[in-house]
């Protein structure tokens, strides 16, 4: 609730329930691969000035 900006607790609980679930807690190996692909495409298109490598901390 520290970051809820005076949001009603029941509404904050509903909001968190929409975005914090088993998919967001552990997306498996495909999420870092997808993020790397997106960064690679951005670099290749000239949108990102430096090649960026994803590092996953577990």
PDB file of N, H, CA, C and O in Angstrom:
ATOM      1  N   UNK A   1       0.819  -1.202   0.000  1.00  0.00           N
ATOM      2  CA  UNK A   1       0.000   0.000   0.000  1.00  0.00           C
ATOM      3  C   UNK A   1       0.863   1.266   0.000  1.00  0.00           C
ATOM      4  O   UNK A   1       0.360   2.369  -0.211  1.00  0.00           O
ATOM      5  N   UNK A   2       2.131   1.098   0.233  1.00  0.00           N
ATOM      6  H   UNK A   2       2.540   0.201   0.405  1.00  0.00           H
ATOM      7  CA  UNK A   2       3.046   2.231   0.269  1.00  0.00           C
ATOM      8  C   UNK A   2       3.047   3.002  -1.056  1.00  0.00           C
ATOM      9  O   UNK A   2       3.246   4.216  -1.062  1.00  0.00           O
ATOM     10  N   UNK A   3       2.828   2.309  -2.170  1.00  0.00           N
ATOM     11  H   UNK A   3       2.666   1.322  -2.165  1.00  0.00           H
ATOM     12  CA  UNK A   3       2.847   2.949  -3.479  1.00  0.00           C
ATOM     13  C   UNK A   3       1.450   3.087  -4.083  1.00  0.00           C
ATOM     14  O   UNK A   3       1.323   3.381  -5.272  1.00  0.00           O
ATOM     15  N   UNK A   4       0.428   2.886  -3.307  1.00  0.00           N
ATOM     16  H   UNK A   4       0.530   2.648  -2.342  1.00  0.00           H
ATOM     17  CA  UNK A   4      -0.948   2.870  -3.816  1.00  0.00           C
ATOM     18  C   UNK A   4      -1.551   4.252  -4.021  1.00  0.00           C
ATOM     19  O   UNK A   4      -2.657   4.366  -4.550  1.00  0.00           O
ATOM     20  N   UNK A   5      -0.855   5.294  -3.616  1.00  0.00           N
ATOM     21  H   UNK A   5       0.044   5.202  -3.187  1.00  0.00           H
ATOM     22  CA  UNK A   5      -1.343   6.671  -3.806  1.00  0.00           C
ATOM     23  C   UNK A   5      -2.763   6.854  -3.269  1.00  0.00           C
ATOM     24  O   UNK A   5      -3.650   7.327  -3.980  1.00  0.00           O
ATOM     25  N   UNK A   6      -2.963   6.479  -2.022  1.00  0.00           N
ATOM     26  H   UNK A   6      -2.242   6.095  -1.445  1.00  0.00           H
ATOM     27  CA  UNK A   6      -4.247   6.649  -1.337  1.00  0.00           C
ATOM     28  C   UNK A   6      -5.389   5.877  -1.989  1.00  0.00           C
ATOM     29  O   UNK A   6      -6.554   6.243  -1.831  1.00  0.00           O
ATOM     30  N   UNK A   7      -5.070   4.834  -2.705  1.00  0.00           N
ATOM     31  H   UNK A   7      -4.124   4.537  -2.833  1.00  0.00           H
ATOM     32  CA  UNK A   7      -6.079   3.994  -3.327  1.00  0.00           C
ATOM     33  C   UNK A   7      -6.783   3.168  -2.249  1.00  0.00           C
ATOM     34  O   UNK A   7      -6.151   2.695  -1.305  1.00  0.00           O
ATOM     35  N   UNK A   8      -8.066   3.003  -2.399  1.00  0.00           N
ATOM     36  H   UNK A   8      -8.580   3.387  -3.166  1.00  0.00           H
ATOM     37  CA  UNK A   8      -8.829   2.177  -1.469  1.00  0.00           C
ATOM     38  C   UNK A   8      -8.230   0.763  -1.444  1.00  0.00           C
ATOM     39  O   UNK A   8      -7.943   0.209  -2.505  1.00  0.00           O
ATOM     40  N   UNK A   9      -8.036   0.176  -0.272  1.00  0.00           N
ATOM     41  H   UNK A   9      -8.269   0.626   0.590  1.00  0.00           H
ATOM     42  CA  UNK A   9      -7.389  -1.146  -0.188  1.00  0.00           C
ATOM     43  C   UNK A   9      -8.051  -2.226  -1.042  1.00  0.00           C
ATOM     44  O   UNK A   9      -7.349  -3.040  -1.640  1.00  0.00           O
ATOM     45  N   UNK A  10      -9.370  -2.255  -1.114  1.00  0.00           N
ATOM     46  H   UNK A  10      -9.941  -1.594  -0.627  1.00  0.00           H
ATOM     47  CA  UNK A  10     -10.021  -3.295  -1.920  1.00  0.00           C
ATOM     48  C   UNK A  10      -9.771  -3.074  -3.411  1.00  0.00           C
ATOM     49  O   UNK A  10      -9.639  -4.036  -4.167  1.00  0.00           O
ATOM     50  N   UNK A  11      -9.706  -1.823  -3.832  1.00  0.00           N
ATOM     51  H   UNK A  11      -9.814  -1.041  -3.218  1.00  0.00           H
ATOM     52  CA  UNK A  11      -9.418  -1.521  -5.227  1.00  0.00           C
ATOM     53  C   UNK A  11      -7.947  -1.821  -5.548  1.00  0.00           C
ATOM     54  O   UNK A  11      -7.631  -2.310  -6.633  1.00  0.00           O
ATOM     55  N   UNK A  12      -7.070  -1.530  -4.616  1.00  0.00           N
ATOM     56  H   UNK A  12      -7.326  -1.133  -3.735  1.00  0.00           H
ATOM     57  CA  UNK A  12      -5.655  -1.853  -4.806  1.00  0.00           C
ATOM     58  C   UNK A  12      -5.475  -3.366  -4.921  1.00  0.00           C
ATOM     59  O   UNK A  12      -4.692  -3.831  -5.749  1.00  0.00           O
ATOM     60  N   UNK A  13      -6.181  -4.128  -4.111  1.00  0.00           N
ATOM     61  H   UNK A  13      -6.817  -3.750  -3.438  1.00  0.00           H
ATOM     62  CA  UNK A  13      -6.102  -5.585  -4.167  1.00  0.00           C
ATOM     63  C   UNK A  13      -6.585  -6.098  -5.516  1.00  0.00           C
ATOM     64  O   UNK A  13      -5.984  -7.011  -6.082  1.00  0.00           O
ATOM     65  N   UNK A  14      -7.659  -5.523  -6.035  1.00  0.00           N
ATOM     66  H   UNK A  14      -8.147  -4.781  -5.576  1.00  0.00           H
ATOM     67  CA  UNK A  14      -8.185  -5.908  -7.345  1.00  0.00           C
ATOM     68  C   UNK A  14      -7.164  -5.585  -8.441  1.00  0.00           C
ATOM     69  O   UNK A  14      -6.932  -6.402  -9.332  1.00  0.00           O
ATOM     70  N   UNK A  15      -6.560  -4.406  -8.376  1.00  0.00           N
ATOM     71  H   UNK A  15      -6.748  -3.742  -7.652  1.00  0.00           H
ATOM     72  CA  UNK A  15      -5.580  -3.985  -9.365  1.00  0.00           C
ATOM     73  C   UNK A  15      -4.373  -4.923  -9.364  1.00  0.00           C
ATOM     74  O   UNK A  15      -3.936  -5.374 -10.423  1.00  0.00           O
ATOM     75  N   UNK A  16      -3.839  -5.213  -8.192  1.00  0.00           N
ATOM     76  H   UNK A  16      -4.193  -4.846  -7.332  1.00  0.00           H
ATOM     77  CA  UNK A  16      -2.684  -6.111  -8.086  1.00  0.00           C
ATOM     78  C   UNK A  16      -3.054  -7.495  -8.600  1.00  0.00           C
ATOM     79  O   UNK A  16      -2.248  -8.149  -9.263  1.00  0.00           O
ATOM     80  N   UNK A  17      -4.259  -7.941  -8.301  1.00  0.00           N
ATOM     81  H   UNK A  17      -4.913  -7.410  -7.763  1.00  0.00           H
ATOM     82  CA  UNK A  17      -4.714  -9.246  -8.756  1.00  0.00           C
ATOM     83  C   UNK A  17      -4.773  -9.365 -10.275  1.00  0.00           C
ATOM     84  O   UNK A  17      -4.646 -10.460 -10.822  1.00  0.00           O
ATOM     85  N   UNK A  18      -4.966  -8.237 -10.955  1.00  0.00           N
ATOM     86  H   UNK A  18      -5.070  -7.347 -10.511  1.00  0.00           H
ATOM     87  CA  UNK A  18      -5.025  -8.262 -12.418  1.00  0.00           C
ATOM     88  C   UNK A  18      -3.638  -8.421 -13.043  1.00  0.00           C
ATOM     89  O   UNK A  18      -3.506  -8.970 -14.136  1.00  0.00           O
ATOM     90  N   UNK A  19      -2.609  -7.940 -12.348  1.00  0.00           N
ATOM     91  H   UNK A  19      -2.716  -7.494 -11.460  1.00  0.00           H
ATOM     92  CA  UNK A  19      -1.280  -7.891 -12.962  1.00  0.00           C
ATOM     93  C   UNK A  19      -0.230  -8.776 -12.301  1.00  0.00           C
ATOM     94  O   UNK A  19       0.818  -9.023 -12.896  1.00  0.00           O
ATOM     95  N   UNK A  20      -0.477  -9.249 -11.112  1.00  0.00           N
ATOM     96  H   UNK A  20      -1.329  -9.048 -10.629  1.00  0.00           H
ATOM     97  CA  UNK A  20       0.470 -10.134 -10.434  1.00  0.00           C
ATOM     98  C   UNK A  20      -0.155 -11.520 -10.389  1.00  0.00           C
ATOM     99  O   UNK A  20      -1.094 -11.774  -9.634  1.00  0.00           O
ATOM    100  N   UNK A  21       0.385 -12.412 -11.215  1.00  0.00           N
ATOM    101  H   UNK A  21       1.147 -12.206 -11.829  1.00  0.00           H
ATOM    102  CA  UNK A  21      -0.147 -13.764 -11.284  1.00  0.00           C
ATOM    103  C   UNK A  21       0.980 -14.718 -11.641  1.00  0.00           C
ATOM    104  O   UNK A  21       2.141 -14.309 -11.682  1.00  0.00           O
ATOM    105  N   UNK A  22       0.668 -15.958 -11.894  1.00  0.00           N
ATOM    106  H   UNK A  22      -0.275 -16.289 -11.860  1.00  0.00           H
ATOM    107  CA  UNK A  22       1.725 -16.932 -12.177  1.00  0.00           C
ATOM    108  C   UNK A  22       2.496 -16.595 -13.452  1.00  0.00           C
ATOM    109  O   UNK A  22       3.650 -16.996 -13.598  1.00  0.00           O
ATOM    110  N   UNK A  23       1.875 -15.866 -14.370  1.00  0.00           N
ATOM    111  H   UNK A  23       0.937 -15.540 -14.252  1.00  0.00           H
ATOM    112  CA  UNK A  23       2.585 -15.485 -15.600  1.00  0.00           C
ATOM    113  C   UNK A  23       3.616 -14.393 -15.328  1.00  0.00           C
ATOM    114  O   UNK A  23       4.705 -14.416 -15.902  1.00  0.00           O
ATOM    115  N   UNK A  24       3.286 -13.447 -14.467  1.00  0.00           N
ATOM    116  H   UNK A  24       2.402 -13.429 -14.001  1.00  0.00           H
ATOM    117  CA  UNK A  24       4.209 -12.349 -14.194  1.00  0.00           C
ATOM    118  C   UNK A  24       5.242 -12.712 -13.132  1.00  0.00           C
ATOM    119  O   UNK A  24       6.310 -12.102 -13.082  1.00  0.00           O
ATOM    120  N   UNK A  25       4.948 -13.680 -12.292  1.00  0.00           N
ATOM    121  H   UNK A  25       4.080 -14.176 -12.332  1.00  0.00           H
ATOM    122  CA  UNK A  25       5.914 -14.072 -11.273  1.00  0.00           C
ATOM    123  C   UNK A  25       7.016 -14.940 -11.860  1.00  0.00           C
ATOM    124  O   UNK A  25       8.167 -14.838 -11.435  1.00  0.00           O
ATOM    125  N   UNK A  26       6.696 -15.780 -12.812  1.00  0.00           N
ATOM    126  H   UNK A  26       5.761 -15.863 -13.157  1.00  0.00           H
ATOM    127  CA  UNK A  26       7.699 -16.624 -13.455  1.00  0.00           C
ATOM    128  C   UNK A  26       7.270 -16.889 -14.889  1.00  0.00           C
ATOM    129  O   UNK A  26       6.441 -17.760 -15.151  1.00  0.00           O
ATOM    130  N   UNK A  27       7.836 -16.139 -15.799  1.00  0.00           N
ATOM    131  H   UNK A  27       8.510 -15.432 -15.586  1.00  0.00           H
ATOM    132  CA  UNK A  27       7.485 -16.290 -17.209  1.00  0.00           C
ATOM    133  C   UNK A  27       8.268 -17.381 -17.907  1.00  0.00           C
ATOM    134  O   UNK A  27       8.089 -17.620 -19.101  1.00  0.00           O
ATOM    135  N   UNK A  28       9.150 -18.053 -17.148  1.00  0.00           N
ATOM    136  H   UNK A  28       9.296 -17.858 -16.178  1.00  0.00           H
ATOM    137  CA  UNK A  28       9.940 -19.117 -17.749  1.00  0.00           C
ATOM    138  C   UNK A  28      11.056 -18.573 -18.620  1.00  0.00           C
ATOM    139  O   UNK A  28      11.417 -17.399 -18.529  1.00  0.00           O
ATOM    140  N   UNK A  29      11.591 -19.424 -19.454  1.00  0.00           N
ATOM    141  H   UNK A  29      11.298 -20.377 -19.528  1.00  0.00           H
ATOM    142  CA  UNK A  29      12.737 -19.059 -20.287  1.00  0.00           C
ATOM    143  C   UNK A  29      12.357 -18.223 -21.504  1.00  0.00           C
ATOM    144  O   UNK A  29      13.216 -17.566 -22.091  1.00  0.00           O
ATOM    145  N   UNK A  30      11.092 -18.238 -21.889  1.00  0.00           N
ATOM    146  H   UNK A  30      10.394 -18.771 -21.412  1.00  0.00           H
ATOM    147  CA  UNK A  30      10.712 -17.544 -23.120  1.00  0.00           C
ATOM    148  C   UNK A  30      10.695 -16.019 -22.963  1.00  0.00           C
ATOM    149  O   UNK A  30      10.907 -15.300 -23.939  1.00  0.00           O
ATOM    150  N   UNK A  31      10.448 -15.525 -21.761  1.00  0.00           N
ATOM    151  H   UNK A  31      10.275 -16.110 -20.968  1.00  0.00           H
ATOM    152  CA  UNK A  31      10.368 -14.075 -21.565  1.00  0.00           C
ATOM    153  C   UNK A  31      11.716 -13.395 -21.823  1.00  0.00           C
ATOM    154  O   UNK A  31      11.754 -12.407 -22.557  1.00  0.00           O
ATOM    155  N   UNK A  32      12.825 -13.883 -21.251  1.00  0.00           N
ATOM    156  H   UNK A  32      12.794 -14.685 -20.655  1.00  0.00           H
ATOM    157  CA  UNK A  32      14.095 -13.243 -21.581  1.00  0.00           C
ATOM    158  C   UNK A  32      14.473 -13.384 -23.062  1.00  0.00           C
ATOM    159  O   UNK A  32      15.084 -12.481 -23.634  1.00  0.00           O
ATOM    160  N   UNK A  33      14.115 -14.502 -23.675  1.00  0.00           N
ATOM    161  H   UNK A  33      13.619 -15.235 -23.211  1.00  0.00           H
ATOM    162  CA  UNK A  33      14.390 -14.671 -25.105  1.00  0.00           C
ATOM    163  C   UNK A  33      13.606 -13.657 -25.938  1.00  0.00           C
ATOM    164  O   UNK A  33      14.132 -13.084 -26.892  1.00  0.00           O
ATOM    165  N   UNK A  34      12.356 -13.447 -25.568  1.00  0.00           N
ATOM    166  H   UNK A  34      11.928 -13.913 -24.794  1.00  0.00           H
ATOM    167  CA  UNK A  34      11.520 -12.478 -26.287  1.00  0.00           C
ATOM    168  C   UNK A  34      12.043 -11.061 -26.082  1.00  0.00           C
ATOM    169  O   UNK A  34      12.072 -10.268 -27.023  1.00  0.00           O
ATOM    170  N   UNK A  35      12.454 -10.739 -24.863  1.00  0.00           N
ATOM    171  H   UNK A  35      12.430 -11.383 -24.098  1.00  0.00           H
ATOM    172  CA  UNK A  35      12.997  -9.409 -24.580  1.00  0.00           C
ATOM    173  C   UNK A  35      14.284  -9.187 -25.367  1.00  0.00           C
ATOM    174  O   UNK A  35      14.508  -8.100 -25.899  1.00  0.00           O
ATOM    175  N   UNK A  36      15.129 -10.213 -25.442  1.00  0.00           N
ATOM    176  H   UNK A  36      14.947 -11.096 -25.010  1.00  0.00           H
ATOM    177  CA  UNK A  36      16.372 -10.095 -26.204  1.00  0.00           C
ATOM    178  C   UNK A  36      16.076  -9.885 -27.682  1.00  0.00           C
ATOM    179  O   UNK A  36      16.724  -9.068 -28.335  1.00  0.00           O
ATOM    180  N   UNK A  37      15.115 -10.608 -28.205  1.00  0.00           N
ATOM    181  H   UNK A  37      14.588 -11.272 -27.674  1.00  0.00           H
ATOM    182  CA  UNK A  37      14.727 -10.463 -29.610  1.00  0.00           C
ATOM    183  C   UNK A  37      14.249  -9.039 -29.892  1.00  0.00           C
ATOM    184  O   UNK A  37      14.606  -8.444 -30.909  1.00  0.00           O
ATOM    185  N   UNK A  38      13.442  -8.503 -28.986  1.00  0.00           N
ATOM    186  H   UNK A  38      13.151  -8.986 -28.159  1.00  0.00           H
ATOM    187  CA  UNK A  38      12.930  -7.148 -29.146  1.00  0.00           C
ATOM    188  C   UNK A  38      14.074  -6.135 -29.139  1.00  0.00           C
ATOM    189  O   UNK A  38      14.097  -5.220 -29.962  1.00  0.00           O
ATOM    190  N   UNK A  39      15.018  -6.295 -28.219  1.00  0.00           N
ATOM    191  H   UNK A  39      15.000  -7.038 -27.551  1.00  0.00           H
ATOM    192  CA  UNK A  39      16.164  -5.397 -28.179  1.00  0.00           C
ATOM    193  C   UNK A  39      17.030  -5.534 -29.431  1.00  0.00           C
ATOM    194  O   UNK A  39      17.507  -4.536 -29.973  1.00  0.00           O
ATOM    195  N   UNK A  40      17.232  -6.764 -29.884  1.00  0.00           N
ATOM    196  H   UNK A  40      16.845  -7.574 -29.444  1.00  0.00           H
ATOM    197  CA  UNK A  40      18.013  -6.986 -31.104  1.00  0.00           C
ATOM    198  C   UNK A  40      17.365  -6.303 -32.308  1.00  0.00           C
ATOM    199  O   UNK A  40      18.046  -5.668 -33.112  1.00  0.00           O
ATOM    200  N   UNK A  41      16.058  -6.439 -32.423  1.00  0.00           N
ATOM    201  H   UNK A  41      15.504  -6.955 -31.770  1.00  0.00           H
ATOM    202  CA  UNK A  41      15.345  -5.800 -33.542  1.00  0.00           C
ATOM    203  C   UNK A  41      15.450  -4.280 -33.466  1.00  0.00           C
ATOM    204  O   UNK A  41      15.612  -3.604 -34.482  1.00  0.00           O
ATOM    205  N   UNK A  42      15.355  -3.754 -32.249  1.00  0.00           N
ATOM    206  H   UNK A  42      15.223  -4.302 -31.423  1.00  0.00           H
ATOM    207  CA  UNK A  42      15.494  -2.311 -32.063  1.00  0.00           C
ATOM    208  C   UNK A  42      16.878  -1.815 -32.455  1.00  0.00           C
ATOM    209  O   UNK A  42      17.016  -0.759 -33.071  1.00  0.00           O
ATOM    210  N   UNK A  43      17.901  -2.583 -32.095  1.00  0.00           N
ATOM    211  H   UNK A  43      17.789  -3.441 -31.595  1.00  0.00           H
ATOM    212  CA  UNK A  43      19.280  -2.235 -32.462  1.00  0.00           C
ATOM    213  C   UNK A  43      19.466  -2.302 -33.980  1.00  0.00           C
ATOM    214  O   UNK A  43      20.032  -1.393 -34.587  1.00  0.00           O
ATOM    215  N   UNK A  44      18.987  -3.377 -34.575  1.00  0.00           N
ATOM    216  H   UNK A  44      18.527  -4.115 -34.082  1.00  0.00           H
ATOM    217  CA  UNK A  44      19.127  -3.550 -36.027  1.00  0.00           C
ATOM    218  C   UNK A  44      18.393  -2.466 -36.810  1.00  0.00           C
ATOM    219  O   UNK A  44      18.809  -2.091 -37.907  1.00  0.00           O
ATOM    220  N   UNK A  45      17.300  -1.967 -36.239  1.00  0.00           N
ATOM    221  H   UNK A  45      16.962  -2.271 -35.349  1.00  0.00           H
ATOM    222  CA  UNK A  45      16.533  -0.908 -36.901  1.00  0.00           C
ATOM    223  C   UNK A  45      17.111   0.483 -36.633  1.00  0.00           C
ATOM    224  O   UNK A  45      16.629   1.478 -37.174  1.00  0.00           O
ATOM    225  N   UNK A  46      18.149   0.541 -35.792  1.00  0.00           N
ATOM    226  H   UNK A  46      18.541  -0.267 -35.353  1.00  0.00           H
ATOM    227  CA  UNK A  46      18.760   1.829 -35.485  1.00  0.00           C
ATOM    228  C   UNK A  46      18.053   2.607 -34.393  1.00  0.00           C
ATOM    229  O   UNK A  46      18.338   3.787 -34.188  1.00  0.00           O
ATOM    230  N   UNK A  47      17.133   1.960 -33.690  1.00  0.00           N
ATOM    231  H   UNK A  47      16.902   1.001 -33.857  1.00  0.00           H
ATOM    232  CA  UNK A  47      16.390   2.635 -32.628  1.00  0.00           C
ATOM    233  C   UNK A  47      17.134   2.612 -31.298  1.00  0.00           C
ATOM    234  O   UNK A  47      16.895   3.454 -30.432  1.00  0.00           O
ATOM    235  N   UNK A  48      18.039   1.644 -31.138  1.00  0.00           N
ATOM    236  H   UNK A  48      18.233   0.960 -31.842  1.00  0.00           H
ATOM    237  CA  UNK A  48      18.846   1.523 -29.928  1.00  0.00           C
ATOM    238  C   UNK A  48      20.301   1.678 -30.354  1.00  0.00           C
ATOM    239  O   UNK A  48      20.772   0.922 -31.203  1.00  0.00           O
ATOM    240  N   UNK A  49      21.030   2.649 -29.779  1.00  0.00           N
ATOM    241  H   UNK A  49      20.647   3.264 -29.089  1.00  0.00           H
ATOM    242  CA  UNK A  49      22.373   2.947 -30.279  1.00  0.00           C
ATOM    243  C   UNK A  49      23.433   1.883 -29.984  1.00  0.00           C
ATOM    244  O   UNK A  49      24.427   1.787 -30.704  1.00  0.00           O
ATOM    245  N   UNK A  50      23.231   1.089 -28.940  1.00  0.00           N
ATOM    246  H   UNK A  50      22.423   1.166 -28.355  1.00  0.00           H
ATOM    247  CA  UNK A  50      24.224   0.078 -28.569  1.00  0.00           C
ATOM    248  C   UNK A  50      23.552  -1.280 -28.432  1.00  0.00           C
ATOM    249  O   UNK A  50      22.419  -1.371 -27.960  1.00  0.00           O
ATOM    250  N   UNK A  51      24.241  -2.325 -28.840  1.00  0.00           N
ATOM    251  H   UNK A  51      25.161  -2.251 -29.224  1.00  0.00           H
ATOM    252  CA  UNK A  51      23.719  -3.682 -28.664  1.00  0.00           C
ATOM    253  C   UNK A  51      23.595  -3.939 -27.170  1.00  0.00           C
ATOM    254  O   UNK A  51      24.531  -3.682 -26.413  1.00  0.00           O
ATOM    255  N   UNK A  52      22.464  -4.435 -26.754  1.00  0.00           N
ATOM    256  H   UNK A  52      21.703  -4.644 -27.370  1.00  0.00           H
ATOM    257  CA  UNK A  52      22.186  -4.685 -25.346  1.00  0.00           C
ATOM    258  C   UNK A  52      21.942  -6.169 -25.152  1.00  0.00           C
ATOM    259  O   UNK A  52      21.211  -6.787 -25.925  1.00  0.00           O
ATOM    260  N   UNK A  53      22.550  -6.745 -24.126  1.00  0.00           N
ATOM    261  H   UNK A  53      23.144  -6.243 -23.498  1.00  0.00           H
ATOM    262  CA  UNK A  53      22.393  -8.159 -23.824  1.00  0.00           C
ATOM    263  C   UNK A  53      21.604  -8.305 -22.528  1.00  0.00           C
ATOM    264  O   UNK A  53      21.928  -7.678 -21.520  1.00  0.00           O
ATOM    265  N   UNK A  54      20.575  -9.133 -22.564  1.00  0.00           N
ATOM    266  H   UNK A  54      20.312  -9.642 -23.383  1.00  0.00           H
ATOM    267  CA  UNK A  54      19.752  -9.418 -21.383  1.00  0.00           C
ATOM    268  C   UNK A  54      20.533 -10.301 -20.421  1.00  0.00           C
ATOM    269  O   UNK A  54      21.158 -11.279 -20.831  1.00  0.00           O
ATOM    270  N   UNK A  55      20.494  -9.957 -19.158  1.00  0.00           N
ATOM    271  H   UNK A  55      19.987  -9.163 -18.824  1.00  0.00           H
ATOM    272  CA  UNK A  55      21.068 -10.809 -18.118  1.00  0.00           C
ATOM    273  C   UNK A  55      19.951 -11.129 -17.128  1.00  0.00           C
ATOM    274  O   UNK A  55      19.372 -10.225 -16.526  1.00  0.00           O
ATOM    275  N   UNK A  56      19.655 -12.401 -16.965  1.00  0.00           N
ATOM    276  H   UNK A  56      20.126 -13.135 -17.455  1.00  0.00           H
ATOM    277  CA  UNK A  56      18.576 -12.829 -16.079  1.00  0.00           C
ATOM    278  C   UNK A  56      19.163 -13.229 -14.736  1.00  0.00           C
ATOM    279  O   UNK A  56      20.061 -14.067 -14.656  1.00  0.00           O
ATOM    280  N   UNK A  57      18.644 -12.622 -13.695  1.00  0.00           N
ATOM    281  H   UNK A  57      17.915 -11.941 -13.760  1.00  0.00           H
ATOM    282  CA  UNK A  57      19.052 -12.980 -12.337  1.00  0.00           C
ATOM    283  C   UNK A  57      17.952 -13.817 -11.713  1.00  0.00           C
ATOM    284  O   UNK A  57      16.791 -13.410 -11.686  1.00  0.00           O
ATOM    285  N   UNK A  58      18.311 -14.958 -11.223  1.00  0.00           N
ATOM    286  H   UNK A  58      19.254 -15.289 -11.244  1.00  0.00           H
ATOM    287  CA  UNK A  58      17.300 -15.844 -10.607  1.00  0.00           C
ATOM    288  C   UNK A  58      17.643 -16.128  -9.185  1.00  0.00           C
ATOM    289  O   UNK A  58      16.914 -16.852  -8.506  1.00  0.00           O
TER     290      UNK A  58
END
